[in-house]
């Protein structure tokens, strides 16, 4: 597809929106008296299945307003809305009596948050100026843009059960050059219910918004603005320990809707035939060889139904999915924990002309802390990307992500990110395979616990078996205000 480009025709209005977001965030983050409450971080939760969505290797991207995340991590690699504590390994032990840490304690540099009843809110707002250079074959474009981000985490402090809500969003406003603005938003909530006899229930809900990338194989050629994608998520699971046996069963529901595409001639093109609902049932059984090593087997069955039985070309793209995996959970405490599963996944389409799409399934994430102040994340995710090309069922995508965070000083954190996306189509498909590699580096300097200076640089390259290669370079610097 030929990437579309647009010039911000509503720059003044969007810059006003960006300024309003910044002012709201500043008011929210303004220092205020704190109550003497317990300062304990929530313990990381474990998903009930490697293939679950979104907990196993969450899908949606970059940590939106996290000043320690560079632009190398795309929206398909890591969740934009995730508790920053989940990636903080090898932390020092809290006080024995559970009282609030002293200002010169282990987390003196961390914003204390805002107490709201039995909840703790940790909001942040960021503003950065960035520049992007893009090359599609022989075509070169560049743009300068402002990016405003808001992020927050709301965590309960209850004696039983726990509610965690994480969310964030960004707005981009072009100030020079040409290129598509890429707004994003994510919010996720999970309620953990501690029931009885080692039995836990989890209820989840989430929402994501992003604009489809012009490089996506399903993007519309010569479009001024690509489709806006909305994703609505619901999930429920129950987990129980039977001595050395651990079992779980869960169900996830996801609805995706696609907005109209604005063409260069000013008309709108409807792509509502891509709207679909997906449900999946996942069961899992594990055996505890030791508290640190738990092998497991997992099976899932799902169904995806499109709002319209047929697309404009007469293809019925609804499908059933079946998967089986085997893997292992590892928990070596603060040094190493995570899980990895290998299996096979099949997608059967209702239209015989689309055939069957199947392949190896690899899912998991590993967190490793070789020393205090250094955290390493490895994540891999297998997913289906349905196609809109006539006769093509879609591709199986493998996303690999690595993030290394190192605390160089108490007030200076460096981060290196790498990701690789392999998009594989069936051998008889008309679409070509793609490989996308992203790398980036960033620095965060804490001026104080409330204000941080950030800078990052990233490079992205997409190669195709057929078609032009795309290269994107970005650089940015900004400020993050947190409470």
N, C-alpha and C positions, 0 to 999 in steps of 0.2 A: 504494500500500500504506500501511497505517497503521503508523507506526513503533512497535515494541514498546519497552517500558521495563522496567527491572528494578532492584530494590534489592539491594545486595550482602548476600546472606544468609550468606555465609561470610567476613565481613570480617576477623574475628580471624585465621583461618587464612591468608587471603591476605596480610594485613599481616605475618604471621610469615614467609611466603615472601618478601615484598618485603624485609624486614629481613635475611633470610638472604642474599639476592642482594647486598645492599649490603655486608654484612660480608665475603662472599667476594671481592667486587670490591676492597674496601679492603685486604684481605690481599694480593691479587695486585698491587695498585698501590703497596704500601709501598716507599719508596726502598730500593734495594740497590746494591752496588758494580757498576760497569759495566766491561766489558772495553774496551780501546782498539781499537775496530773502525771500519771505514769507514762513514761516515754519508752514504749516497747514497740518494736517493729513487728508487723504481721508475719507469721511463718508462711513460707511458700507452700502453695497447694499443689496437689498432684492430680493430673487428669486421670480419668477412669479408662482411657484407652489411647493407644498410640495414634490411631487414626482419627481420633475425635476432633471436632471442630468447635471452638478454636483452640482448645487447650494444649493439644499435643505439640505441634509446632505452629503457633498461631499464624494465621494468614494475613493479615493485612499490613504494615510497614513501617515505614520508618518510625522511630519514636518521634512523634510529630514535633513536640516543642522541647524535647530533651536536649539541653545544650551539649551533652556529651555524646550525642549520636551524629555522625557525619552523614552527608548526603549519599554515601555509597550504599546504604541499605535502602532498598526500594520497598514500595508498598506491598509487594508480594512475598517479602522475606520474613519480616517480624511484625508483631502487632504494634500499631501506633500507640495504642492505649494499654500500657502494662505497668504494673507496680514496679518502680525502680528498685525496690528491695529484692525482687526476684533475681536480679543480676548482681547483687552485692554479696559476694561470698567471703568466707574467711573473716567474718566480722568478730570483733571482740565481744566477750560475754557481757550481758547486762548486769546491773547491780543485783546482789542477792535478795535484798528486800524489795526490789521492784520499783524503787523511787525514781524520780526524774533524775537524769544524768546532770552532773554539774556542767557549767558553761565551758570548763576546760577539760571535759570528759572526752571519750572516744569519738563522739559525734558533735563536737562543739561547732563544726563548720556546717552542720546541716540545719536548714531552716526548720524551726520547731513546729510549724503548722498552726492551724486554728482549731481550737476546741469548740465543737458544736454539740452540746449535750454529751452523749456517749460516743460521738464520732470525732475523728481527727481529719481535717481537710488540709491537704498540702497543694496549694495552687501555684502556678507559675505563669508568667507572660513574657514573651520574647519578641524582639524586633531586630531584624537583620537586613543588611543590604547585600545583594548578591549579583553575580554576573554569570551568564551562561553562553558558551560557544558550542554551536551545533554544526555537524557536517553530515549530510546525507548524500553519499556519492560525491558528485562534484558541486552540490549546492551547499552554500555556507550561510548560516544566519547566526545572529547573536542578540541577546537582550539583557538589559539590566532590570532588576525588579526588587521590590520590597516584600518581605515576608513577615507576617505577624502570626504568632502562635500562642495559643492558650492551652494549658494542660493542668490536670488536677487529679488527685487521688483522695477518695473518701473511704475511711476504714473505721469499722465499728470497734468498740472496746467493751465487749460483753463477756460475762463469765462463761456463757455457753453460746454456741453458734457464732457466725461471723458474716458480715456483709461487707463486700468490697466493691467499690465503684471507681472505675478509672476512665478517663476521657480526655480528649484533646482535639484540636483542630487548627488549621492554618489557612490563611488567605494570602494570595500572591497578587501584587499590583505591578504591572509593567510600567517602567519609567523611561525606558529607551529601547530601541530596536524592535524586533519582531519575535514572536514565539507564543505558544499557548500557556496561559496561566493554569496552575495545577492546584486548585483548592482541595482540601481533604478534611474529613472529620470522622472521629471514632468515639464510641462510648460502649463500655462493657460492664456488666454487673454480675456478681456471683453471690448467692446466699448459701452458706454452708450450714446445714442443720445437723447437730450432734444428737442422734436419736437414742439408741439403746444398744447394749451388747456389741460394741465395736461396729456399729452401723451408722453410716453417714449418708446424708442425701445432699445433692447439690442442684440448685436451680440457677439457670443462667439466662441472660438476655443481653442483646447487643444491637448496635446499629453502626453502619459505616457508609460514608459517602466519598466518592472520588470521581474524577473525570477521566474517561478512558484515554489511554496514551495513544498518540498519533502513530506510534510504532507498532501497536498491537495488530496482529494479523486480521482482526475483525473490525479494525477502524475503517471509517469511510474516507475514500480518497477525495482530495480537494475540498475537505470540510474546513470551515472557518473555526467551528467549535465542536469538538467531539461530544459523544453522549455522556450525560451524567449518570453514574451508576449508584443505586441505593441498595443496600443489603440489610435485611432485618433477620435477626437470629434469636432463636429460643432453644433451650436445652434443659434436660433433666436427667439425673443419674442417681443411682443408689449403690453404695459400696458396703461390703461386709467382710469381716475377717472370721474365718472358721478355723481357728487355730493356725496351722501352717498353710491352710488354703485361703486364698483371697479371691473373692468374686465380685463382679460388678456388671451392671446392665444400664444402658442409657439410650436416650433418644435425642436427636438433634433435628431442628427444622430451620431451613434457610429460605428466604425469599429474595430474589434479585429482580429489580426493575431498571429499565433503561429509558432515559429521557430522549427527547428529539435531538437530532443532529442539525446544527446550523450550517448551511452550505455557503460557499463564497458568493453566490448570487442573491443571498438574503433570504432564501426560502428555507423551510424546515422539513427534515425528512424523519418520519416516524420509524422507530426500530422496536416498537412494543412487542413484535413477534418474538423477541429474545427474552421477554419476561418469563420467569419460571419459578417453581416451588420445588424444593428438594427436602426429603426426609430420609433419615438413616437411623437404623437400630444397630447398636454395638454391644456385644457381650465379651467378657474377658475373664479368664481364670489364671491365677498365678499361684506358684508354690514357693514358700519361703525356705530356701536352702539355708539362709542365714539372714539376719536383719539387714545385711548389706547387699545381698544378692537374691533376686526374685525372678526366675524365669517365668514367662507367661505365654499363653496362646490367646488369640483374639479373632473374632469373626464379625463381619458386618454385612448387612443387606440394606439396600436403599432404593429409592424411586425418585425420579425427577420428572415433573409434569410441566409442560409449557402452557401458558395461558391460551395460546392459539394452537389448535391441533396440528396445523401445517404452517410452514413459513411461506413467504411470497413465491418461492420456487416449487412449492408442493412437497417438501420433505417433512416427515414427521420426526422431530428430533427428541421427543421424550425418550427416556432410557431407564433401565434398571442397572444397578451396580451390585457386585458381589466381591467380597474381599476376605482373605484369610492371612493372618500374620503370626509369626512367632518372634519372641524377643526376650530381652532381659532388662530389669530395673536394677540400677546400681545406686547405693546410698552409702558413701564413705564419709558422711558428715559434711563439715564445712569445706573440705578439700575437693570432693568430687561427688556429683550426683546427677542423675538423669536416666534416660532409657533409650533403647534403640530397638526397632522392630523391622523385620524383613518378611515379605510375603508376595502375594500375587493378587492383582485386581482386574476385574473384567467389567466392561460397560456394554450392555446389549441394547441397541437402539430399536425402536418400534418399526422404523422404516428399513426394510431388508436391503435397500440400496446403500444404506450407510454401514451395514455390516456390524462387526464387533470390534471394539477397541480394548486391548488388554496388554498387560505388561507387568514388570517387576515393580513392587511397591516398597519404598524405603521411607520410614518416618521415625523421627526422634529428635532429642536434643540432649546435649551433655554440657554441664557447667563444671569448670575446673578452675581451681585457684592454686597455682603452684607456690605462691607466697602471698603474704598479706599485702594488699594494695594492688594485686594483679589478678584480674578475672578474665577467663577465656570461655567463650561460648561457641559450641559447634551445633548447628541445627540443619536438618534435612527434612523436606516435605515433598510428597508426591501428590499431584492433583490433576484433574481433568480440565482442559480448556476447550469447551464446545466451540465448534466452528460455524461460521455463517457462509462458508464457501460451498457452492453446489457440489454435492457428492462426497464432501469431506466430513467425517464424523467429528473431528477435533484432534487435539494432541494430548499426550501425556507429558506433563511438565515435572521436571525434577529441580527443586530449588535448594541449593546448598549455601549456608551462611556461616561466616566466622567473624566474631567480634572480640578484639583484645583491648581491654581497658587497663591502663597502668597509672597509678598515682605517683607521679614524679616527685611531688612535694605535697604537703598537707593542703595547699591551696591551688595545686596545678595538676590536672588530669589530662592524659593523652589517650586517644582512642584510634585504633586502626581497624577498618572494616573491609571485608571482602565477601562477595557473593557471586554465585554462578547459577544461571538458569539454563537448563537444557530443555528445549521444546521439540519433542519427537512426534512426527506424524506417521501414519501407516505408509508402507512402502509404495502403495498404489495411489496415494493422495496427491492432489494437484498442488497443495501448499508445500512449501519447503521448510526443512528443519532450521531451527535458529539456536544460536548460542549467545547469551548475554552475560558479560562479565563486568562487575562493578568493583571499584576499589576507592578508598578514601581515607583521609586522616584528619583528625581534629584535635583542638586544644580547648580546654575550659579553665579559665583563671578565675578563682573566687576572690573578688574584691573584698567581700565579706559574706556572711551567711545568707544575706538577702539578695545580693547582686553579683552577677558573673559576666565576664567578658568571654565571648566564644569566637572561634574561627575554624573554618574547615575548607577542605578542597577535595574534589572527587572527580573520577573519570569513569565513563561508561562506554562500552563498545559492544555493538550487536552485529554479528556476522550471520549471513544467510546462505544456504546452498544455492539459492537463486535470488538475485536482487542486490541492491546496494548495501554497503556497510554503513552503519550509523555510529558516529562518535560524538559524545557529549562531555564537555568539561565544565565544571562549576566551581566557583570560589565565593566565599561569603564571610562576613564578620558581623557580629551583633552583640546585643546585651540581653540578659535574661534576669528578670525580677521574680523572686520567689518568696513565699511566706511560710 
